[in-house]
Amino acid sequence: MRPAACIRAVRYAFPAAFRTVRELAASGLVTSEPGVLEGFGFDRVRTAVHETPFDLALTAARRLLDETGVAPESVDLLVHGGAPGAAAFARAPKPMDAARMNRTSARFRYPGTRLQYELGLEAAQVVGVDQLACTTLFGAVRTARALCLVEGMERALCVVSDFFPVDAGREAVFNCTSDAAVAVLIERGGEGNRIVSATQVTKGFYWDPDALQHEMVAAYFPTARHVLERTAERAGWRLDEVDWVIPHNVGRRSWTILASIAGLGHARIWLDNVARDGHTLAGDNFINLADALESGQVRPGHKMLLFSFGYGAHWTGLAVEA
């Protein structure tokens, strides 16, 4: 049997503070009426006040290593994604400070290499993944899986941390966004949560999402259905055999529509975290996967489809067998 790569563990970290949808509206940080966003299932979002993207990335990764008992020196690969360069270490208080950092060698202080040092991953190679928006963690996991299977690496740690600036809007096309970091441990071989197939479709025509927002929304559902179908086909599954859909948190209503269009009537969709967490950008699917597994509702042998969409524009699916 061909060697497989498995998702051994997922851990995540949130900022301590949160704001309700109505508080965001009162501060002018969402454009839709609060009732509309609440109708999509959103209640609150997690917002960093003192934490930096690097703080939460380090917290999530340390928690994963500590709670799984994985020795740092046994990790062969670290794949980092999320806020690039110096932005991952601190929020520059003034635009001039950010500009000054970009004009000096400070721009080479990469969060991936700092994570390797802080975590003691002495043997780990480091790879950075960027420009995939909300599918960044999918890209990191697919990179880790490929290197485990092709180059024979035994263990890879994927870490993504996504943040919005303090005063930035918190809505993206009817989605309320949260700050968060997620760490995923990929192992060659292992038992359970086997990655069976993966699919990514990129449509560069939508490289400017603000200019082509309406066209991109129109393409969302048919392309999402295509990616779900292709991911299941590559796994050797029929869509009506799928037990669970582990989604991105883009609202309950859109998932009801997509499940109907794609013929996923048999599958249960893990939507418990939409109200609690909001849309954590790249972290949604894997936070939801961690909680679904922890709940005990996902049983060995269950077929799971993970799907996400990222501005820019990428549709990505992952088939995982529990």
VMD Tcl script that draws the C-alpha trace (Angstrom):
set ca {
  {0.00 0.00 0.00}
  {1.29 3.48 -0.90}
  {2.63 5.42 2.12}
  {0.22 8.03 3.43}
  {0.50 11.29 5.31}
  {-1.81 11.83 8.27}
  {-2.97 14.77 10.32}
  {-1.83 13.71 13.76}
  {-2.91 16.78 15.73}
  {-4.29 20.32 15.44}
  {-4.04 23.04 18.07}
  {-5.06 26.69 17.91}
  {-4.79 29.94 19.83}
  {-7.11 32.95 19.98}
  {-6.64 36.46 21.40}
  {-8.19 36.98 24.82}
  {-10.57 39.75 23.71}
  {-13.64 39.54 21.53}
  {-16.23 41.95 20.16}
  {-19.84 41.25 19.27}
  {-21.25 41.94 15.83}
  {-23.27 44.83 17.25}
  {-20.17 46.33 18.87}
  {-18.36 46.11 15.55}
  {-21.26 47.86 13.83}
  {-21.29 50.63 16.43}
  {-17.57 51.21 15.78}
  {-18.04 51.26 12.01}
  {-15.98 48.08 11.48}
  {-18.63 46.21 9.46}
  {-20.61 47.48 6.51}
  {-23.68 45.24 6.74}
  {-26.46 45.65 9.27}
  {-25.85 43.58 12.44}
  {-29.09 41.66 11.88}
  {-27.92 40.57 8.43}
  {-24.61 39.24 9.79}
  {-26.38 37.54 12.70}
  {-28.68 35.95 10.13}
  {-25.61 34.37 8.54}
  {-24.74 32.87 11.93}
  {-22.17 35.34 13.24}
  {-22.25 36.52 16.84}
  {-18.76 37.74 17.77}
  {-15.15 37.82 16.60}
  {-11.81 37.45 18.40}
  {-9.67 40.59 18.20}
  {-6.07 40.96 19.27}
  {-5.27 43.90 21.53}
  {-1.84 43.14 22.93}
  {-1.05 39.87 21.12}
  {0.95 39.82 17.88}
  {0.62 37.23 15.10}
  {3.89 35.71 16.25}
  {2.71 35.46 19.88}
  {-0.29 33.35 18.91}
  {1.64 31.28 16.36}
  {4.19 30.39 19.03}
  {1.43 29.62 21.55}
  {-0.43 27.29 19.17}
  {2.74 25.47 18.10}
  {4.07 25.04 21.65}
  {0.72 23.75 22.81}
  {0.71 21.18 20.03}
  {4.22 19.93 20.80}
  {3.63 19.88 24.55}
  {0.26 18.14 24.46}
  {1.30 15.50 21.92}
  {4.67 14.84 23.53}
  {6.46 15.35 20.21}
  {10.17 16.04 20.63}
  {11.11 19.28 18.81}
  {14.23 17.69 17.37}
  {12.08 15.04 15.64}
  {10.36 17.62 13.41}
  {11.85 17.55 9.89}
  {9.95 20.45 8.35}
  {8.31 23.70 9.46}
  {5.89 25.31 7.01}
  {4.85 28.83 8.01}
  {2.08 30.91 6.51}
  {0.25 34.10 7.37}
  {1.40 37.62 8.08}
  {4.74 37.97 6.25}
  {8.01 39.49 7.36}
  {8.29 41.98 10.18}
  {4.51 42.38 10.44}
  {4.40 39.05 12.23}
  {6.43 40.31 15.17}
  {4.69 43.51 16.18}
  {2.17 46.02 15.00}
  {4.14 49.09 13.94}
  {2.54 52.02 15.82}
  {3.04 54.47 12.96}
  {3.17 54.08 9.16}
  {6.67 55.58 9.17}
  {7.89 52.83 11.49}
  {6.63 50.16 9.10}
  {8.23 51.94 6.16}
  {11.53 52.28 8.03}
  {11.55 48.56 8.80}
  {11.03 47.74 5.12}
  {14.05 49.88 4.17}
  {16.43 48.01 6.46}
  {17.57 44.44 7.01}
  {14.76 44.13 9.58}
  {12.57 42.95 6.70}
  {14.56 39.71 6.67}
  {13.50 38.78 10.21}
  {11.16 36.04 9.10}
  {8.62 34.54 11.51}
  {9.24 31.03 10.16}
  {12.91 30.99 11.10}
  {12.16 32.64 14.45}
  {9.58 29.94 15.17}
  {12.15 27.28 14.35}
  {14.55 28.85 16.86}
  {12.01 29.51 19.64}
  {10.52 26.00 19.38}
  {13.90 24.27 19.28}
  {13.24 22.60 15.91}
  {16.94 22.12 15.32}
  {16.60 19.60 12.48}
  {13.69 21.28 10.69}
  {13.91 22.82 7.26}
  {11.75 25.95 6.90}
  {9.38 26.82 4.07}
  {7.09 29.86 3.80}
  {3.67 29.84 2.11}
  {2.00 33.09 1.09}
  {-0.51 34.67 -1.36}
  {-3.20 32.05 -0.80}
  {-5.44 34.11 1.50}
  {-7.90 31.88 3.37}
  {-6.46 28.73 1.77}
  {-2.95 29.35 3.14}
  {-3.11 26.52 5.68}
  {-4.32 24.16 2.96}
  {-1.24 25.16 0.96}
  {0.99 24.53 3.97}
  {-0.55 21.12 4.64}
  {-0.33 20.10 0.98}
  {3.33 21.18 0.89}
  {4.06 19.18 4.04}
  {2.23 16.13 2.70}
  {4.12 16.25 -0.60}
  {7.54 16.55 1.05}
  {6.73 13.75 3.47}
  {5.73 11.42 0.64}
  {8.29 12.44 -1.98}
  {11.38 13.25 0.11}
  {10.65 10.83 2.94}
  {10.35 13.38 5.74}
  {8.66 11.81 8.74}
  {7.15 14.78 10.55}
  {6.13 18.32 9.54}
  {4.69 21.20 11.54}
  {2.46 23.71 9.72}
  {1.75 27.02 11.48}
  {-0.42 29.87 10.20}
  {-1.28 33.13 11.96}
  {-3.76 35.58 10.42}
  {-4.44 39.06 11.78}
  {-6.22 42.22 10.73}
  {-4.82 45.64 11.72}
  {-6.32 46.99 14.94}
  {-8.48 49.61 13.23}
  {-9.31 47.58 10.11}
  {-12.79 46.60 9.05}
  {-13.97 43.20 10.23}
  {-16.19 42.23 7.31}
  {-15.34 40.52 4.03}
  {-18.40 39.91 1.82}
  {-20.83 39.25 4.70}
  {-18.19 37.45 6.81}
  {-17.01 38.64 10.23}
  {-13.28 38.04 10.63}
  {-11.29 36.96 13.70}
  {-7.59 36.91 14.56}
  {-6.19 33.43 15.25}
  {-3.24 31.06 14.89}
  {-3.34 27.35 14.08}
  {-0.71 24.60 14.19}
  {-1.12 21.29 12.34}
  {1.16 18.27 12.74}
  {1.58 16.10 9.62}
  {3.23 12.68 9.88}
  {4.27 10.14 7.28}
  {2.44 6.93 8.05}
  {0.63 7.02 11.35}
  {-2.93 6.03 12.10}
  {-6.13 7.93 11.47}
  {-6.92 11.21 9.74}
  {-5.21 10.07 6.56}
  {-4.98 12.69 3.80}
  {-6.41 10.85 0.81}
  {-6.50 13.56 -1.87}
  {-6.25 17.29 -2.47}
  {-7.44 19.73 -5.14}
  {-6.72 23.38 -5.83}
  {-8.25 25.53 -8.56}
  {-6.86 29.04 -9.06}
  {-8.60 31.56 -11.32}
  {-6.21 34.43 -11.88}
  {-8.91 36.43 -13.64}
  {-10.09 37.43 -10.14}
  {-6.68 38.72 -9.02}
  {-8.33 42.06 -8.13}
  {-11.22 40.98 -5.86}
  {-12.46 44.52 -5.20}
  {-12.88 45.26 -8.90}
  {-14.47 41.89 -9.68}
  {-16.33 41.09 -6.47}
  {-19.70 40.43 -8.10}
  {-18.19 38.24 -10.82}
  {-16.19 36.30 -8.24}
  {-19.27 35.70 -6.07}
  {-21.09 34.42 -9.17}
  {-18.24 31.95 -9.81}
  {-18.00 30.82 -6.20}
  {-20.67 28.11 -6.06}
  {-20.09 26.33 -9.40}
  {-16.33 26.28 -8.85}
  {-16.75 25.09 -5.25}
  {-18.97 22.24 -6.45}
  {-16.35 21.31 -9.06}
  {-13.56 21.24 -6.45}
  {-15.63 19.13 -4.03}
  {-16.48 16.68 -6.81}
  {-12.86 16.43 -7.99}
  {-11.52 16.00 -4.45}
  {-13.97 13.17 -3.75}
  {-13.24 11.54 -7.12}
  {-9.49 11.60 -6.53}
  {-10.08 9.98 -3.15}
  {-12.13 7.23 -4.79}
  {-15.30 8.41 -3.03}
  {-18.77 9.31 -4.18}
  {-20.11 12.55 -2.74}
  {-23.05 10.69 -1.22}
  {-20.54 8.59 0.76}
  {-19.06 11.62 2.56}
  {-19.86 11.59 6.29}
  {-18.66 15.08 7.23}
  {-17.95 18.39 5.58}
  {-15.46 20.42 7.62}
  {-16.07 23.94 6.32}
  {-14.65 27.42 6.38}
  {-16.80 29.75 8.47}
  {-18.42 31.83 5.75}
  {-21.87 31.64 7.23}
  {-24.49 28.96 7.64}
  {-26.65 30.00 4.70}
  {-23.93 29.67 2.05}
  {-23.12 26.17 3.25}
  {-26.76 25.13 3.04}
  {-26.78 26.32 -0.58}
  {-23.46 24.66 -1.47}
  {-24.42 21.33 0.12}
  {-27.59 21.28 -1.95}
  {-25.82 22.23 -5.19}
  {-23.04 19.66 -4.68}
  {-25.31 16.82 -3.63}
  {-23.93 16.51 -0.10}
  {-27.28 15.79 1.50}
  {-25.99 12.81 3.48}
  {-23.01 14.64 4.98}
  {-23.15 16.53 8.25}
  {-21.58 20.01 8.17}
  {-19.62 21.17 11.22}
  {-21.02 24.66 11.75}
  {-20.78 24.87 15.55}
  {-17.99 27.46 15.49}
  {-19.43 30.10 13.16}
  {-21.06 32.08 15.97}
  {-18.27 31.46 18.49}
  {-15.20 32.13 16.33}
  {-16.30 34.06 13.26}
  {-14.21 33.64 10.12}
  {-10.58 33.06 11.16}
  {-9.37 33.31 7.58}
  {-6.92 30.42 6.97}
  {-7.63 28.69 10.28}
  {-11.34 27.84 9.99}
  {-11.23 24.34 8.57}
  {-8.55 23.04 10.89}
  {-10.02 24.63 14.01}
  {-13.31 23.01 13.04}
  {-11.53 19.71 12.38}
  {-9.89 19.79 15.81}
  {-13.22 20.45 17.53}
  {-15.09 17.87 15.46}
  {-12.55 15.20 16.37}
  {-12.53 16.27 20.02}
  {-16.34 16.02 20.16}
  {-16.22 12.29 19.45}
  {-18.82 12.62 16.69}
  {-16.25 11.82 14.00}
  {-15.51 8.11 14.19}
  {-12.70 5.99 12.67}
  {-13.36 5.39 9.00}
  {-15.53 8.48 8.54}
  {-14.92 10.28 5.26}
  {-14.39 14.04 5.62}
  {-14.18 16.78 3.00}
  {-12.48 20.04 3.93}
  {-13.12 22.97 1.60}
  {-12.10 26.62 1.59}
  {-11.98 29.61 -0.72}
  {-9.39 32.38 -0.72}
  {-9.46 35.78 -2.35}
  {-7.17 36.07 -5.28}
  {-8.76 33.52 -6.15}
  {-8.30 29.95 -4.93}
  {-10.73 27.11 -4.30}
  {-9.19 24.22 -2.33}
  {-10.42 20.82 -1.15}
  {-8.90 18.12 1.04}
  {-10.21 14.58 1.56}
  {-9.39 13.07 4.97}
  {-10.32 9.63 6.27}
  {-10.64 9.52 10.06}
}
mol new
graphics top color blue
foreach p $ca { graphics top sphere $p radius 0.5 }
foreach p [lrange $ca 0 end-1] q [lrange $ca 1 end] { graphics top cylinder $p $q radius 0.2 }
display resetview
